[in-house]
Amino acid sequence: MTMAGDVFDALKLENQLCFPLYACAREVVKRYKPYLDEIDLTYTQYITMMLLWEYHQVTSKQLGERLYLDSGTLTPVLKKLEEKGLVTRGRDPQDERNLIVALTEKGEALKIPAARIPPQMAGCVHLAPEEAQALYTLLYKLLAGGLT
């Protein structure tokens, strides 16, 4: 009999914080898909549009920071949104290094059908309001520096 089993307990999937976070994130995004299909957006396009509906115009750097996306992921998303006529991309005249992403009228109009999605998604998450708030708080605590 060996005591090595104790050392390897850390490798059990059930002992990993990352796994339920990963699995829940995948399941939540999967639940979004039918609603997002109705407005012809992927989840990443949707969260990008959410920021644009809030701010109307931002730099691609700001989008990447707020969405936790690198430029290799964000650039094709923005290109596709531009092809759909939902955003424009252009250089900042005051600093050519900055790419400005702006909402178009068509992009703004998409906000109306998209507003139905959060209430529909709320019906998919079976948590009491205080549980949902606690989870939200903990997840943002991790994003704000709880992962060093």
N, C-alpha and C positions, 0 to 999 in steps of 0.2 A: 504494500500500500504506500502511495506517495502523497505528499502534501502539495504537489505541483498543481493539483486541481484548483486550489485557492488562488494561485498566481494567475491562472487562466480564466477565472471568473470574470475578469474585466473584459474578456473577449466575447462573452455571451451577449447576443443581440438584445436580450431582455434587460441588460444592465447598461445599455447605451442611451444617453439622452438624445443623441443625434438621430437615432432611428425613428422614434415617434414623431419628431419634428419633420423629418424628411417625408415619412409616410403620410402624415396629416397634410403637409403642403401639397403633395401630389394628389391626394384625394380631394382637397378643396379646389384645386385648379381643374381637376376632372369635372367637378360639379358645375364649374363656371362654363365649360365648353358649350353646352347647348344654348345657353343664353347669349354667349359671345358669337356663336355661329349666326344667330339672328341679325347681328349688327356687323358681321363680317370682320371680326377682330380676333386676334389671338390674345391670350392672357397678358403677354408682355406688351402688346400694342395697347391693350385696354388700360393697364396701369400707367403707361406713358400718356395716353389721352386724359386720364384722370388728372395728372399734374397740369396738363395744358388747359383743361377746362377750368382749373383753379387759377392759373397764372397767365394764361393766354400766350405768353411768349417767355421763353427761357433759353439759356445756352445749353448746348448738348452736355457740357461739363456738369452743369447743375442737375440736369436730368439724370445723368449717370450717378452722381452722388446721392441724390434723393431716392433713386430706384435700386441702388446697390448693383449697378450694371457697368461692366467695362465697355470701352468703345467698340471692341470687337463684337459684342452682343448688341449694343445700342444702335450702331450705324446701320445694319440691315433693317432693323425695326423702323428707324426713321425714314429710310429709303422707301420701304413698303408703304408707310403712312403717307409719304409724299406722292407716291404713284397712285394711291387711292384718292388723292386730292384733299386729304384731311389736314395736312400741315404743309408749310413751306420751310425750306432750309436756306439760309443765306449767311454770308459773312457779316460780322459786326463792322459797320463802317468806321467805328472808332478804334477797333482792335481786330484786325484781320485774322488773328489767331483764334478768335471765338466764333463758333458756329451758332447762329441764332435759329431756334426752332419756334415757329409761330403757328397758331391755330388759324385755319381758313374758315370761311362761312360754313362750308360743308362739314368741317370738323366740329364747329360749334353746334350745328344742327343735330349732329349725332348724339349730343348730350341728352336730348329728350328721350329717345328710346333707351339709352344707356341708364337713365335714372331708374328704370324699372328693375335693373339687375340687383342692386344691394338688398331690396326687400325680398326678392325671390331667393337670394342666397341665404338670407337670415333664416329662412325656413329649412335650410339644409343643415344648419349648425344647431345641434341639440344640446345647448348649454343654457343654463339660467343666465339672465343678464349680468349678475354679479360675477359668475364664473367666466363669462366671455370678457368682461372688463379686467378681471384678474389675469387672464391669459394674455390679453392685449398688453397690459402693463409689464408683465414679465418678459414678453418677447421684445418689446421696445427697450427694456432695460438691458437685455442682451445685446441688441443692436447698438445701443448708446455706449458700450464700453465693457459689457459683461463678458466679452470674448477677447481676451488679450493674449 
